[in-house]
Amino acid sequence: DEERIVLEMLTSMKRAGASLIITYFAKDVSKYLNK
């Protein structure tokens, strides 16, 4: 499931201390979060 994988990847980056995340999935993530 692409949605679950992408959200987990971004969550783990944030947990690791990233303050800025640039990704090719930005448009998709905005759709996932607006559900």
C-alpha positions as CSV (number, residue, x, y, z in Angstrom):
1,D,0.0,0.0,0.0
2,E,1.8,3.1,-1.3
3,E,0.0,5.5,1.0
4,R,1.0,3.7,4.2
5,I,4.6,3.3,3.0
6,V,5.0,7.0,2.1
7,L,3.4,8.2,5.4
8,E,5.6,5.8,7.4
9,M,8.7,7.0,5.6
10,L,7.9,10.6,6.3
11,T,7.0,9.9,9.9
12,S,10.3,8.1,10.5
13,M,12.2,11.0,8.9
14,K,10.5,13.4,11.3
15,R,11.2,11.2,14.3
16,A,14.8,11.2,13.3
17,G,14.9,14.9,13.6
18,A,14.3,16.3,10.1
19,S,12.9,19.8,10.2
20,L,12.4,20.0,6.4
21,I,11.4,17.1,4.1
22,I,11.5,17.5,0.4
23,T,9.9,14.6,-1.5
24,Y,8.5,13.6,-4.9
25,F,5.4,12.4,-3.0
26,A,4.5,15.9,-1.8
27,K,1.3,16.2,-3.8
28,D,0.2,12.7,-2.9
29,V,0.9,13.3,0.8
30,S,-1.2,16.4,0.8
31,K,-4.1,14.3,-0.6
32,Y,-3.6,11.6,2.0
33,L,-3.6,14.1,4.8
34,N,-6.7,15.9,3.6
35,K,-8.8,12.7,3.6
